[in-house]
């Protein structure tokens, strides 16, 4: 494929029909309605839709509707490798109804969105497999049924391309399973019925019976017990039917070795290349041809709003008398000409346009947060004490515990003190720090929580207690707590007040039950609660909790927001010039609406309701939704200093590189591959690594406390992260006094300190206004 020096596809005309200017007479066809220009119109203008036939690159061919130098409307695209798409386009991407064909004979017919198979659609594989149902970003996701080439059939829930949820699988031989699935395997409660009349009712794990279950024979005899493929764990009782044919010598392990042999799940056919991977970068001559415009011609009566965003690229938005949004000082020619956005008060450099950067966002190099705690740092000894204590707590031998904990494990008095003298002891190693005592709060509970959250003990110890030092964030939070990050960014350590420790211990039983019941909970994950007490004259106590770091990802976080739903004091206090990707912005700085796919949006709404109900019941308030954005179409060099931009692609190792203090570097191709590779979807969960879209918003000048800006129609593809944080503030006497005091000075509904019930309602109302379904 022929590309220019910027990787843009070269396009040359074969034959161009008459341009069809908007606003002139209309013509209907089987492809829909399009505008037709007067015969004397020679050149199409910006936004004009016309018929075109074009040879693209080294032989690809497109015929159909065209606008702004990209397919737009209905068209047919033929690739040189034999792939073909016929259907609807929008700004150069397959969007709407269409059909994609592979040279192998496989086809997909249905809905597309931004180049992806997305919505309702039917995929027929080259070997005869057929799937009909819902898709999200190239993967089966939602309700659907699949007929396999070998005669098997599945109907039910899908997630990330695999059976997940409730479903029914029918084998060609007549056996069938009805029940729960996870990651493509029978998992949870379900029933297997064999064609000979035998059946198993009970629990499954990774496709095999595991836990309590009953096996019944067609003659009425049955076996009840605890099932496991390990004979040592198998335990149960056989109840004969009284028939002469009872097999009293039957071994339960025969279910694994014999009965389930004919019950293998047929693997799904792999797609050789996804339609989204075939999409072109519609540029030529080194200039971007496809530039979305979110502004319209300014009319008399335009007004300048207040500053809408700390991003700095929004301060020149204006609303005209018709409600259209534009930029002050940018005339029609510069707004709608071939140069698109890069003019006027936006002050975008040429390189910005070539990089296909979101035009409103000027990104600075991303550096690792915090200061490394090295020898000589005031908290160096505290860090050593913390690492020694964690290594002792996690590495201490402990009996295997089930997830069903006794009430005594949650007793606030359930804590373990350990002395750490510098010379060492029978249970502790010698060390170079000062003499201290170490306290573990509810050790059995937090050990079980780490197991529940699938935290490997060895990895946990290496992250916190390895050879790498912790990093201290530059300034403490509003509460006065200090934050520390592990070098690999996986865990965050927060110092706590005694009152916060009491709140966590009080709510620990309910918290444990909540996170156990709801795998997709958005509330903070707690991994450990500890205390370091220095001996001697100081007698200083430092309490701290270990939490997961939401932003530990191979994607650079370009923007982060802390959202509460209140307006008083909810703007950043940093000057615009000092704002960088590590700056946490607030409610009134927010200039996006987050658009989630239907299946994700429904789960999001359910989970926010569950989490808020839990926090309200525990009398918790002042929590917030932490949101992080990675802009997919932002060039990797946006995140690098000029000296680092020529050093090539490196394997991401977290949130930065120690040597050059820059963000991870992935090429655009690598970034797309992360999304279309189904194995990558194992890391995508609600609030984690979620590919989605955001819509830019602006605020009107005549509304001082407008919480959510007006949508502009300008969308960006992002990787989205979000979580509910700061969940340890109860509505105590200090918060009640704060509410009473501030209510005299400000609107009581605008302040953060309100009753938990009112707080929960206001929080939900706001969150459900900025998180919407992507329609």
NORVEN-V519239 format. One record per residue. RES is the residue in three letters. PSI is psi in whole degrees, 0 to 359 (none if undefined). OMEGA is omega in whole degrees, -180 to 180 (* if undefined). NEAR is the number of other ideal C-beta (glycine too) atoms within 8 Angstrom. Layout:
RES/PSI/OMEGA/NEAR ; RES/PSI/OMEGA/NEAR
This chain:
UNK/133/-177/7 ; UNK/127/178/6 ; UNK/155/178/9 ; UNK/185/-175/10 ; UNK/342/178/4 ; UNK/8/-180/8 ; UNK/11/-179/7 ; UNK/146/-179/13 ; UNK/134/177/13 ; UNK/136/-176/10 ; UNK/135/174/10 ; UNK/143/-178/7 ; UNK/143/168/8 ; UNK/309/177/7 ; UNK/134/-178/6 ; UNK/129/177/7 ; UNK/179/179/7 ; UNK/135/178/8 ; UNK/152/-177/11 ; UNK/95/-173/15 ; UNK/141/179/12 ; UNK/144/176/8 ; UNK/355/179/4 ; UNK/187/-171/10 ; UNK/150/-172/5 ; UNK/150/176/8 ; UNK/135/-180/9 ; UNK/145/176/5 ; UNK/176/178/7 ; UNK/345/180/3 ; UNK/0/-177/8 ; UNK/190/-176/8 ; UNK/135/175/6 ; UNK/160/-176/13 ; UNK/149/179/13 ; UNK/132/-177/9 ; UNK/167/172/13 ; UNK/156/-175/6 ; UNK/337/-177/5 ; UNK/5/175/4 ; UNK/119/-176/10 ; UNK/310/-175/3 ; UNK/136/176/5 ; UNK/143/178/10 ; UNK/176/178/8 ; UNK/129/179/7 ; UNK/348/179/8 ; UNK/137/178/13 ; UNK/128/-180/12 ; UNK/166/179/15 ; UNK/138/-179/10 ; UNK/153/170/13 ; UNK/123/-171/10 ; UNK/142/170/12 ; UNK/129/-172/9 ; UNK/131/179/11 ; UNK/231/-176/12 ; UNK/23/176/6 ; UNK/353/174/6 ; UNK/151/-176/12 ; UNK/135/177/11 ; UNK/137/172/14 ; UNK/132/-179/9 ; UNK/198/-178/14 ; UNK/146/-170/15 ; UNK/141/177/15 ; UNK/141/177/11 ; UNK/45/174/10 ; UNK/33/177/8 ; UNK/155/175/12 ; UNK/134/-178/11 ; UNK/110/-174/12 ; UNK/222/179/14 ; UNK/134/-179/9 ; UNK/168/-179/13 ; UNK/130/-179/9 ; UNK/128/178/12 ; UNK/124/177/9 ; UNK/155/-179/9 ; UNK/339/-180/9 ; UNK/3/177/5 ; UNK/350/176/7 ; UNK/152/-179/12 ; UNK/142/174/10 ; UNK/133/174/13 ; UNK/122/-180/8 ; UNK/206/-173/12 ; UNK/145/178/11 ; UNK/154/174/17 ; UNK/115/179/8 ; UNK/43/174/10 ; UNK/4/180/11 ; UNK/145/177/10 ; UNK/116/-178/13 ; UNK/123/-176/11 ; UNK/207/-179/10 ; UNK/141/179/7 ; UNK/175/179/12 ; UNK/128/178/9 ; UNK/132/-179/14 ; UNK/139/176/10 ; UNK/154/178/13 ; UNK/340/179/7 ; UNK/347/-176/6 ; UNK/350/178/7 ; UNK/149/179/13 ; UNK/153/170/10 ; UNK/130/179/12 ; UNK/122/-178/8 ; UNK/213/-175/12 ; UNK/143/173/11 ; UNK/155/174/19 ; UNK/120/178/9 ; UNK/37/178/10 ; UNK/346/-176/10 ; UNK/150/166/12 ; UNK/114/-170/16 ; UNK/116/-177/12 ; UNK/207/178/10 ; UNK/134/-180/7 ; UNK/164/-180/12 ; UNK/125/176/9 ; UNK/127/176/12 ; UNK/118/-177/9 ; UNK/169/-178/10 ; UNK/340/-180/8 ; UNK/2/177/6 ; UNK/355/174/7 ; UNK/142/178/13 ; UNK/128/175/10 ; UNK/130/176/12 ; UNK/122/180/8 ; UNK/207/-174/13 ; UNK/147/177/12 ; UNK/148/171/17 ; UNK/116/177/10 ; UNK/58/174/13 ; UNK/355/-176/11 ; UNK/146/176/10 ; UNK/126/-175/13 ; UNK/113/-177/13 ; UNK/207/-180/12 ; UNK/138/177/7 ; UNK/163/175/12 ; UNK/148/-176/10 ; UNK/127/173/14 ; UNK/121/-177/8 ; UNK/155/-178/10 ; UNK/334/-179/8 ; UNK/0/179/6 ; UNK/351/176/7 ; UNK/163/-178/11 ; UNK/137/176/10 ; UNK/140/177/12 ; UNK/125/180/8 ; UNK/211/-175/13 ; UNK/145/175/11 ; UNK/152/176/16 ; UNK/127/178/9 ; UNK/33/176/11 ; UNK/0/-178/10 ; UNK/159/175/11 ; UNK/127/-177/13 ; UNK/120/-176/11 ; UNK/221/179/10 ; UNK/135/-179/7 ; UNK/168/180/12 ; UNK/128/179/9 ; UNK/125/-180/12 ; UNK/123/177/9 ; UNK/157/-179/11 ; UNK/329/-177/6 ; UNK/1/177/6 ; UNK/344/175/8 ; UNK/149/174/12 ; UNK/153/-180/10 ; UNK/135/176/12 ; UNK/122/179/8 ; UNK/206/-174/12 ; UNK/150/-180/11 ; UNK/156/173/17 ; UNK/126/179/8 ; UNK/39/175/8 ; UNK/6/179/8 ; UNK/155/172/11 ; UNK/123/-174/14 ; UNK/124/-177/11 ; UNK/206/-177/10 ; UNK/130/-179/7 ; UNK/169/-178/12 ; UNK/128/174/9 ; UNK/127/179/12 ; UNK/121/179/9 ; UNK/158/-179/10 ; UNK/341/179/6 ; UNK/2/177/5 ; UNK/347/176/7 ; UNK/155/180/11 ; UNK/154/174/10 ; UNK/128/176/12 ; UNK/122/179/7 ; UNK/205/-174/12 ; UNK/149/-179/12 ; UNK/155/174/16 ; UNK/123/-180/8 ; UNK/40/174/7 ; UNK/4/-178/8 ; UNK/152/175/10 ; UNK/132/179/12 ; UNK/119/-178/10 ; UNK/203/-176/9 ; UNK/135/179/7 ; UNK/163/-179/13 ; UNK/130/175/9 ; UNK/126/-177/11 ; UNK/139/175/11 ; UNK/160/-179/10 ; UNK/337/-179/7 ; UNK/359/177/8 ; UNK/344/176/8 ; UNK/156/-180/12 ; UNK/162/180/10 ; UNK/127/-180/12 ; UNK/132/178/8 ; UNK/194/176/11 ; UNK/126/-172/10 ; UNK/144/175/14 ; UNK/146/177/10 ; UNK/339/175/6 ; UNK/114/-177/6 ; UNK/332/-179/6 ; UNK/333/-178/5 ; UNK/348/-179/7 ; UNK/133/-178/12 ; UNK/129/180/5 ; UNK/185/-176/10 ; UNK/136/179/6 ; UNK/131/179/9 ; UNK/106/-178/8 ; UNK/158/-180/8 ; UNK/349/-176/9 ; UNK/358/179/4 ; UNK/148/177/9 ; UNK/342/-176/3 ; UNK/7/179/5 ; UNK/135/179/10 ; UNK/92/-177/5 ; UNK/345/-180/6 ; UNK/11/-176/4 ; UNK/137/179/8 ; UNK/123/180/5 ; UNK/335/-179/11 ; UNK/346/177/9 ; UNK/334/177/9 ; UNK/319/-179/12 ; UNK/318/-173/10 ; UNK/335/-174/6 ; UNK/299/-171/7 ; UNK/323/-176/10 ; UNK/1/-179/9 ; UNK/327/-178/7 ; UNK/19/-177/8 ; UNK/49/178/10 ; UNK/138/179/5 ; UNK/127/-179/10 ; UNK/128/179/7 ; UNK/151/178/4 ; UNK/146/177/10 ; UNK/135/-180/10 ; UNK/137/178/4 ; UNK/127/-174/9 ; UNK/318/178/6 ; UNK/138/-177/7 ; UNK/150/179/10 ; UNK/323/-179/14 ; UNK/332/179/14 ; UNK/348/179/8 ; UNK/352/-177/10 ; UNK/143/-177/9 ; UNK/160/169/8 ; UNK/101/-170/7 ; UNK/80/178/11 ; UNK/158/176/13 ; UNK/149/178/11 ; UNK/22/177/6 ; UNK/0/180/9 ; UNK/143/179/10 ; UNK/127/179/10 ; UNK/333/-176/10 ; UNK/99/179/11 ; UNK/114/178/10 ; UNK/144/-180/7 ; UNK/124/-178/9 ; UNK/4/-178/8 ; UNK/161/177/11 ; UNK/174/-175/8 ; UNK/127/179/8 ; UNK/134/178/12 ; UNK/173/176/9 ; UNK/145/-179/5 ; UNK/5/179/6 ; UNK/146/179/12 ; UNK/148/178/8 ; UNK/126/177/6 ; UNK/173/172/12 ; UNK/173/180/5 ; UNK/124/-176/7 ; UNK/335/-174/12 ; UNK/144/175/11 ; UNK/355/177/12 ; UNK/335/176/11 ; UNK/344/-178/9 ; UNK/6/-177/10 ; UNK/357/-170/12 ; UNK/350/-179/8 ; UNK/13/176/11 ; UNK/144/173/12 ; UNK/154/170/13 ; UNK/132/175/13 ; UNK/182/-175/14 ; UNK/340/179/7 ; UNK/1/-180/5 ; UNK/6/178/6 ; UNK/150/-178/11 ; UNK/137/-179/12 ; UNK/198/179/15 ; UNK/138/179/13 ; UNK/138/175/10 ; UNK/9/179/6 ; UNK/113/-177/14 ; UNK/176/-175/5 ; UNK/317/-176/6 ; UNK/316/-179/6 ; UNK/332/180/10 ; UNK/323/-171/14 ; UNK/2/180/9 ; UNK/183/-174/8 ; UNK/342/-179/5 ; UNK/353/174/8 ; UNK/234/-169/9 ; UNK/341/-163/10 ; UNK/41/-177/11 ; UNK/176/173/8 ; UNK/209/-174/10 ; UNK/353/178/8 ; UNK/326/177/12 ; UNK/47/177/5 ; UNK/136/178/9 ; UNK/159/177/7 ; UNK/320/-178/6 ; UNK/331/178/6 ; UNK/318/-178/10 ; UNK/321/-180/16 ; UNK/331/-180/10 ; UNK/355/-179/10 ; UNK/39/-179/9 ; UNK/143/171/13 ; UNK/120/-166/8 ; UNK/341/-178/12 ; UNK/359/-168/9 ; UNK/117/175/12 ; UNK/111/-174/6 ; UNK/142/176/10 ; UNK/161/177/6 ; UNK/137/-178/9 ; UNK/123/178/15 ; UNK/157/175/8 ; UNK/138/-180/8 ; UNK/146/168/9 ; UNK/173/-179/11 ; UNK/129/179/7 ; UNK/133/-179/7 ; UNK/96/179/12 ; UNK/176/-178/7 ; UNK/133/-176/4 ; UNK/341/176/4 ; UNK/145/-176/10 ; UNK/335/-179/3 ; UNK/19/-178/9 ; UNK/314/180/11 ; UNK/321/179/8 ; UNK/320/178/9 ; UNK/317/179/13 ; UNK/318/179/11 ; UNK/316/-180/14 ; UNK/314/-178/14 ; UNK/321/177/11 ; UNK/316/-179/15 ; UNK/316/180/14 ; UNK/316/-180/14 ; UNK/322/180/10 ; UNK/315/-176/13 ; UNK/313/-175/12 ; UNK/325/-177/9 ; UNK/351/-179/7 ; UNK/130/179/6 ; UNK/138/-179/2 ; UNK/145/179/8 ; UNK/151/177/3 ; UNK/129/-179/4 ; UNK/148/175/9 ; UNK/172/179/5 ; UNK/348/178/8 ; UNK/97/-175/3 ; UNK/149/175/12 ; UNK/154/-180/4 ; UNK/329/-179/7 ; UNK/335/-180/6 ; UNK/337/-178/11 ; UNK/1/-179/13 ; UNK/125/178/8 ; UNK/337/178/10 ; UNK/356/-180/4 ; UNK/89/-179/12 ; UNK/155/-176/10 ; UNK/122/176/6 ; UNK/138/177/7 ; UNK/131/177/12 ; UNK/138/179/9 ; UNK/78/176/16 ; UNK/149/-179/8 ; UNK/327/-178/10 ; UNK/356/-180/5 ; UNK/171/180/8 ; UNK/189/-180/8 ; UNK/330/-175/3 ; UNK/348/-176/5 ; UNK/151/-180/12 ; UNK/159/172/5 ; UNK/152/-178/5 ; UNK/170/-176/10 ; UNK/3/180/4 ; UNK/184/179/10 ; UNK/168/177/9 ; UNK/131/180/9 ; UNK/164/174/11 ; UNK/147/-175/10 ; UNK/133/180/17 ; UNK/133/173/12 ; UNK/122/175/14 ; UNK/132/176/13 ; UNK/59/-173/15 ; UNK/323/-179/12 ; UNK/321/-179/11 ; UNK/312/-177/13 ; UNK/330/174/14 ; UNK/320/179/10 ; UNK/325/176/13 ; UNK/318/178/13 ; UNK/322/176/12 ; UNK/318/180/9 ; UNK/322/-180/9 ; UNK/8/177/10 ; UNK/44/176/5 ; UNK/120/179/9 ; UNK/126/-177/6 ; UNK/319/-179/9 ; UNK/315/179/6 ; UNK/322/179/8 ; UNK/314/179/13 ; UNK/318/-178/13 ; UNK/320/-180/8 ; UNK/316/-174/12 ; UNK/323/-171/14 ; UNK/12/-179/9 ; UNK/195/-177/8 ; UNK/341/-178/2 ; UNK/142/-180/6 ; UNK/159/173/8 ; UNK/164/176/14 ; UNK/133/179/14 ; UNK/128/178/12 ; UNK/148/-166/11 ; UNK/329/-179/6 ; UNK/146/180/3 ; UNK/161/178/8 ; UNK/177/-178/8 ; UNK/330/-178/3 ; UNK/351/-176/6 ; UNK/358/178/6 ; UNK/150/174/10 ; UNK/150/-179/10 ; UNK/140/177/13 ; UNK/143/178/14 ; UNK/142/172/14 ; UNK/158/-175/15 ; UNK/329/179/12 ; UNK/5/176/9 ; UNK/10/-176/11 ; UNK/328/-175/9 ; UNK/146/176/13 ; UNK/135/-179/11 ; UNK/126/-176/15 ; UNK/129/174/12 ; UNK/148/-172/9 ; UNK/150/170/12 ; UNK/160/-180/9 ; UNK/322/-179/7 ; UNK/323/179/7 ; UNK/322/177/11 ; UNK/318/179/13 ; UNK/320/179/9 ; UNK/313/-179/12 ; UNK/317/180/14 ; UNK/324/179/12 ; UNK/319/-175/8 ; UNK/0/-173/10 ; UNK/316/178/11 ; UNK/315/180/8 ; UNK/321/178/10 ; UNK/315/-179/13 ; UNK/313/-180/13 ; UNK/325/-178/8 ; UNK/309/-177/13 ; UNK/335/176/13 ; UNK/323/-177/8 ; UNK/328/-174/5 ; UNK/100/-177/10 ; UNK/328/-178/3 ; UNK/21/180/9 ; UNK/145/-179/10 ; UNK/355/-178/12 ; UNK/155/-178/13 ; UNK/140/175/10 ; UNK/123/178/9 ; UNK/131/-176/12 ; UNK/343/-179/13 ; UNK/148/178/11 ; UNK/122/-171/14 ; UNK/171/177/16 ; UNK/136/173/11 ; UNK/126/178/15 ; UNK/116/179/12 ; UNK/136/179/11 ; UNK/175/-179/8 ; UNK/205/-175/7 ; UNK/330/-175/3 ; UNK/312/-178/5 ; UNK/35/-176/8 ; UNK/136/177/6 ; UNK/131/175/8 ; UNK/114/179/9 ; UNK/142/-180/13 ; UNK/156/179/13 ; UNK/146/178/12 ; UNK/128/-175/13 ; UNK/164/173/12 ; UNK/147/177/11 ; UNK/114/-177/11 ; UNK/325/-172/12 ; UNK/21/173/10 ; UNK/103/-174/10 ; UNK/159/174/11 ; UNK/352/177/7 ; UNK/134/175/8 ; UNK/133/177/10 ; UNK/115/-177/14 ; UNK/329/178/13 ; UNK/141/177/11 ; UNK/141/-177/14 ; UNK/144/174/13 ; UNK/111/-170/12 ; UNK/127/-180/14 ; UNK/335/-175/14 ; UNK/2/176/11 ; UNK/164/-175/10 ; UNK/334/-176/8 ; UNK/120/178/10 ; UNK/17/-174/4 ; UNK/50/169/9 ; UNK/157/179/9 ; UNK/148/179/10 ; UNK/9/180/3 ; UNK/144/171/8 ; UNK/152/-176/5 ; UNK/322/-176/7 ; UNK/339/-176/4 ; UNK/357/-177/7 ; UNK/130/179/12 ; UNK/180/-178/7 ; UNK/343/178/13 ; UNK/355/179/8 ; UNK/130/176/11 ; UNK/113/-179/9 ; UNK/169/-172/12 ; UNK/187/-170/13 ; UNK/311/-176/14 ; UNK/356/173/8 ; UNK/347/-173/11 ; UNK/129/180/13 ; UNK/35/178/13 ; UNK/154/164/10 ; UNK/134/-176/11 ; UNK/120/-176/12 ; UNK/111/-178/11 ; UNK/146/174/13 ; UNK/152/-172/12 ; UNK/312/-177/9 ; UNK/318/179/11 ; UNK/320/-178/12 ; UNK/317/179/13 ; UNK/317/178/8 ; UNK/322/178/10 ; UNK/311/-179/11 ; UNK/316/179/9 ; UNK/316/-174/8 ; UNK/323/176/13 ; UNK/318/177/13 ; UNK/314/179/9 ; UNK/314/-177/11 ; UNK/319/179/14 ; UNK/323/176/11 ; UNK/317/179/9 ; UNK/313/-178/12 ; UNK/324/178/15 ; UNK/318/179/12 ; UNK/329/179/7 ; UNK/6/178/11 ; UNK/39/-180/8 ; UNK/141/176/15 ; UNK/181/178/16 ; UNK/15/176/11 ; UNK/171/-178/12 ; UNK/164/175/10 ; UNK/115/176/13 ; UNK/126/-176/14 ; UNK/134/176/12 ; UNK/142/-179/13 ; UNK/133/167/14 ; UNK/119/180/14 ; UNK/116/-176/12 ; UNK/323/-174/10 ; UNK/13/175/8 ; UNK/127/-180/15 ; UNK/147/179/8 ; UNK/328/-179/11 ; UNK/346/174/7 ; UNK/330/-174/10 ; UNK/5/-174/15 ; UNK/154/170/12 ; UNK/157/-176/8 ; UNK/324/-177/5 ; UNK/338/-176/5 ; UNK/354/-171/10 ; UNK/345/-178/8 ; UNK/9/-173/5 ; UNK/1/174/6 ; UNK/181/-177/5 ; UNK/135/177/7 ; UNK/154/176/8 ; UNK/127/-180/3 ; UNK/140/-179/8 ; UNK/17/-179/6 ; UNK/234/-178/11 ; UNK/17/179/13 ; UNK/178/-179/12 ; UNK/130/-173/9 ; UNK/323/-173/6 ; UNK/319/-176/4 ; UNK/359/176/6 ; UNK/38/178/8 ; UNK/172/178/13 ; UNK/167/178/11 ; UNK/150/-176/14 ; UNK/122/176/13 ; UNK/137/176/10 ; UNK/164/179/8 ; UNK/320/179/8 ; UNK/316/178/6 ; UNK/320/-177/9 ; UNK/316/178/10 ; UNK/322/-178/10 ; UNK/327/177/8 ; UNK/326/-175/10 ; UNK/325/-175/10 ; UNK/348/179/11 ; UNK/113/-177/8 ; UNK/331/-180/8 ; UNK/335/179/5 ; UNK/338/-177/9 ; UNK/347/176/10 ; UNK/335/-179/7 ; UNK/357/-179/7 ; UNK/121/176/10 ; UNK/175/178/8 ; UNK/116/179/10 ; UNK/357/-177/11 ; UNK/124/173/10 ; UNK/38/-174/10 ; UNK/114/174/13 ; UNK/128/-179/11 ; UNK/191/179/14 ; UNK/151/172/10 ; UNK/149/178/13 ; UNK/129/180/12 ; UNK/142/177/13 ; UNK/160/173/14 ; UNK/155/-180/14 ; UNK/144/178/12 ; UNK/149/-178/9 ; UNK/338/-175/9 ; UNK/11/-179/4 ; UNK/100/-173/7 ; UNK/323/-174/3 ; UNK/40/179/6 ; UNK/112/-175/8 ; UNK/323/-178/9 ; UNK/128/-178/9 ; UNK/173/179/10 ; UNK/132/178/8 ; UNK/142/-179/8 ; UNK/345/-175/10 ; UNK/2/178/6 ; UNK/117/-175/8 ; UNK/150/174/10 ; UNK/141/176/11 ; UNK/129/-175/10 ; UNK/165/164/12 ; UNK/125/-169/12 ; UNK/140/176/14 ; UNK/139/174/16 ; UNK/152/-179/11 ; UNK/154/176/11 ; UNK/120/-174/13 ; UNK/176/179/11 ; UNK/59/-174/8 ; UNK/26/-177/10 ; UNK/19/177/9 ; UNK/110/176/12 ; UNK/168/-176/11 ; UNK/75/-176/10 ; UNK/188/-174/7 ; UNK/325/-179/5 ; UNK/320/179/6 ; UNK/326/177/13 ; UNK/319/177/10 ; UNK/320/178/8 ; UNK/319/179/10 ; UNK/314/-178/13 ; UNK/318/-177/8 ; UNK/311/-176/8 ; UNK/336/-180/12 ; UNK/334/177/9 ; UNK/333/-174/5 ; UNK/329/-173/5 ; UNK/171/174/8 ; UNK/121/-177/6 ; UNK/334/-179/9 ; UNK/348/-176/6 ; UNK/347/-176/9 ; UNK/158/-175/14 ; UNK/324/-174/10 ; UNK/92/177/10 ; UNK/169/180/11 ; UNK/142/-178/8 ; UNK/324/179/12 ; UNK/315/178/7 ; UNK/321/180/8 ; UNK/315/-179/13 ; UNK/317/-179/13 ; UNK/314/-179/8 ; UNK/319/179/12 ; UNK/312/-180/13 ; UNK/315/-179/12 ; UNK/317/-178/9 ; UNK/313/-178/14 ; UNK/321/-179/12 ; UNK/356/172/9 ; UNK/335/-178/9 ; UNK/345/172/12 ; UNK/115/-176/10 ; UNK/163/176/10 ; UNK/137/178/8 ; UNK/106/-178/11 ; UNK/none/*/2
